[in-house]
Amino acid sequence: MLRSTVRVAPVRIAARRYAAPALPKYLLNVPALKETSLDNGFRIASEDTGGETATVGIFIDAGSAFETSATNGAAHFLEHMSFKGTGKRSRTDIEVEVENMGAQLNAYTSREQTVYYAQCLKADVPRAVDLLADIVTASRLDDAAVEAERSVILQEKEAVEAQPEEVLFDYLHAAAFQGSPLARTILGPERNIRSLTAVELRHYVDAHYRPPRMALCSAGGVSHEALVAAGAGAFGQLAAGPPAPKRVQPPFTGAEIRLRDDAMPLAHVAVAYEAAGWRSPDFYAFQVLLALVGHWSRTAPAAQNSSTRLAELIAADRTAHSFSAFHTPYNESGLFGVHFVAEPACVDEAANSVITEFVRVAAAATDAEVERAKNVVKASLLLGLDGTAPNAEEIGRQLIAIGRRIPPAEMWARVDAISTADVRRIATQHCTDAGSSMAVAAIGPINNLPDRSLLEGYSRGRIL
């Protein structure tokens, strides 16, 4: 029972089930999500999938997109500081407690979300919640601890910048979303890492780690009643704080960023268009388009037997070492495109192959390949149900991004409802229509990569 001193709103349990003749029975047997909201807006959600273990996490509607140019990097800096000790636990205390539970503790920061989570035995869920709450709400943010962590973050930044793909996608965001918060990197610039203060980090926590923008989510062998009791005890007395910043759609800019480096052996190129965000009606259509374009690598075991048209073309012509389509959704926008790696002499042919595929899909995607892509998406959906960690992450991500958990049966039905005409429509609207824009990022030996305006013109039917 909840203590009377804890103010908890009446429990609201979402237990919808979606029954349709075409739905596989196992989708209808997925445990119903249970949800509770505290008086201060803090949400608690769980799916009891059984078993002896559970994943529990705190999901926060905050990331680098909520920073300013002066504080860019604060969210990631806080992620590092969270494991260095709190008001009642030293760093050693945290490590010993986690080890004694046999648990795993981790965190990550993205542009729009920050997540702290633990994987543990089901009996230890209340202890894990107490630990996570202490880390999130009471991390030790004194000047000495902040100074000690700077060098660690600078080393991480150096390691990240040594990975071409990481740099490439930061460049792509900077080009496509220039002038908006999504253009900022997650780690922030070196000058900020060297200058952020404990006071600025505390201000970030006070502004963004507020109950209405947080959710405690768990999947596995978890009792919702026990989770609510633990969550209410840890977060029920927090003030709701100011409302979240208004979500606005960032402008998408047709632009490019290139870093030519002929000393690199291979060129890394990303071509992207504006795409559907988390809450867009076209979100699942983009997921199908993503699967239709696909991915390929020379080193893959089945490299010569690829199922997508673009993979067949590139495998036959050997114009690239690899390619991968991507759909990166955000609250009010997203990116869709292809990242490819090619020899310097083949960069133009690889780019031509990618854009030719966009044009072909917009004009002539077939029922057969759309059906195959839908099966890929549905298989991915089922794989996402396999394990407590992906389940908990999906629950938390959806609660923060769209305000509710979409049941697997509903996701399946939405994917099933996508038609070939839907795929052609979004490919036309976003990739080949005269009103669409293309963003390009490229690094390495890219002298043979055509100018962005030429690539964009070709996607609209002009000769490359």
Disulfide bonds with the S-S distance in Angstrom:
none
